[in-house]
Amino acid sequence: MLKVLGKGDWMIASVYGSMNMEERRKLLVDLEKHCSGNLPLVIGGDFNCVISQAEKRGGKRFVVSQGSKDFINFLIQNYLHEFKTMGPKFTWCNNKRGNARILEKLDRYLINSYALDMIHVAVVKHLSRVASDHCPLLLNVFKPVKFNRIIRYEEVWASYFGATALVRNIWSRKCRGDPATALNVKFKRTLKALYYWSKAKFKDLNILKDKLKSEILEIQREESDGDLSLDKLQVLRFKINELNITLARLNTSWRQRAKAKWMEEGDCNSSFFHAFANSRRCSNWISHIKAVDGTVSEDEEVIQKTFLDYFKHKWQNRSCSLDG
């Protein structure tokens, strides 16, 4: 147990997986006992297990063994996520030469959904192998970066009658300039108005959801003690319908944030989908970049300059000819 400043208690586990499958299975069973809690959990170390052909080079061809299946099931059943990595793809080498040389990814860091919610962006670095046949692993947690928010259209806005009136009101305002400029101004103005209008709405949805649940529970308690009047029964039906609409709106909003195209209408607005949306932070985060000359850098200024130079070159003026 580790107390993290400003983030409460965390469970940290350092593991070594035996080469024996039965011993590894016992380790996974022991770890599973600590995965059922509601505390942030980080597990790191040598699991001595490869789960795909992409994690192995050289030696015998990879086959999904029972040990691999056990480890995959352990990850799925306990909702454990693996960090984005930097450095060498493989973390272990048998240090032999030629065709006898084998490289595998045996070491990794795993976190549960509670830890994923607490961490803004994190990367695991595979450091160089020097004194061991394994790469040391370094977990690097980045501080939240402030940036200008990009305003995007939210599907959930279309479910509100008030959104139509707001768009009509903003769109009817006059704009100066040529038609193209006026259209662009109208788009920006309308999107901005919808964004600030929806901020309060989305916040209210969570409050409304809890309020409706509480009110429905109270009426159902009354019903268990005695019959409900027709008016009270009508109120109960109305509140249940309102709760379903509220949950559907929250569901739509989280689905768009998670970009989960496979998510069916009616899937629960659960912590799993919240974690799925939050996990996109790490995948969208550029922690390092490889320049044209092959050099890799983690410096923010170098990353920005590399992108700037690339697109300057890509979109520079070029002489074109329309002659056939």
KACOR-V469012 format. One record per run of one state. SS is the DSSP state (H for helix, E for strand, C for the rest). FROM is the first residue (numbers start at 1). LEN is the number of residues. If there is no record, write none. Layout:
# KACOR-V469012
ss=<SS & SS>
from=<FROM & FROM>
len=<LEN & LEN>
This chain:
# KACOR-V469012
ss=<C & E & C & E & C & H & C & E & C & H & E & C & H & C & E & C & E & C & E & C & H & C & E & C & E & C & H & C & E & C & E & C & E & C & H & C & H & C & H & C & H & C & H & C & E & C & E & C & H & C>
from=<1 & 2 & 5 & 8 & 17 & 21 & 36 & 40 & 47 & 53 & 56 & 58 & 66 & 78 & 81 & 83 & 84 & 88 & 92 & 94 & 98 & 101 & 103 & 105 & 107 & 112 & 113 & 119 & 121 & 127 & 134 & 135 & 137 & 143 & 155 & 160 & 161 & 172 & 179 & 226 & 230 & 259 & 271 & 285 & 289 & 291 & 296 & 298 & 300 & 315>
len=<1 & 3 & 3 & 9 & 4 & 15 & 4 & 7 & 6 & 3 & 2 & 8 & 12 & 3 & 2 & 1 & 4 & 4 & 2 & 4 & 3 & 2 & 2 & 2 & 5 & 1 & 6 & 2 & 6 & 7 & 1 & 2 & 6 & 12 & 5 & 1 & 11 & 7 & 47 & 4 & 29 & 12 & 14 & 4 & 2 & 5 & 2 & 2 & 15 & 10>
